Amino acid sequence: MRLSGAAFRLGGKGMAAIGAARCSNCGAGLADNAKVCISCGTHIGSGLNVKTIQKAKTAGKFGQGMVIAGTTAVVGGALWAWLAVVCNVEIGYLAIGLGFINAIVLVAVTQETSFRVAIACCALAVLSLFVGKALTMHYLVDKQFTKHVMGDESLMHGLVANKMGTAREFSPEVQTIYDKWLEVDDDEIPEKVSAEVVPRYNRMSEAEREELAEPMVAVFLSQVGLGTRLGAVLGFYDILWVILAIGAAYKVGSGASA
């Protein structure tokens, strides 16, 4: 079969153009205006593989998303704790909302829904709830224990006696009795010391009594681990809200939830 001159010239020109340049990675022929090798995906100008570039961009977005969503998780947990303290009650539905919002932020930044994003969303939900619960516990447990100490008058009288004795506020005779009392192992306050302590205690305002009790509370709580304190305030519904929040986060991150 004879080809027309035009067809032969066109075919010859095309074949020559493809064979003139070669991919530096796989050696495949390239068109004159090729930007990427269609055989292996190597970018002609930089020599980098397009798939590698895309993975790097994806990894960058994921890292950026974790930073932004992580910040959102911490702030959200702090706001949840603030509401719990102000309202004196923990609103469980907000826990689910935190898991959902953190997942939405991560998906929006990364533009990705996958298993790894879903797991990251679950971790963010746990982080947010942990921050909220820890802050709530820190405030409420301190306050509750302070009230407990303030409700024990004999204990408060002892704290007042220590305050007055350290500041040398007793009368000379009672100060001597107080100093000797410190040298013996006796929890009962001497009668004459108590006679000066009780009137002083009765004149104290609620704020002054709380200020007096706080150092003792701080010393006690410093000896109790965070895990023990969390375990003391966690209940069935706390665990339920955590499970629901993780479930909501996973559905968003995996793309199972619209």
Secondary structure, 3 states (H helix, E strand, C coil): CCCCHHHHHHHHHHHHHHHHEECCCCCCEECCCCCECCCCCEECCCCCEHHHHHHHHHHHHHHHHHHHHHHHHHHHHHHHHHHHHHHCCCCHHHHHHHHHHHHHHHHHHHCCCCHHHHHHHHHHHHHHHHHHHHHHHHHHHHHHHHHHHHCCHHHHHHHHHHHHHHCCCCCHHHHHHHHHHHCCCCCCCCHHHHHHHHHHHHHCCHHHHHHHHHHHHHHHHHCCCHHHHHHHHCCHHHHHHHHHHHHHHHHHHHCCCC
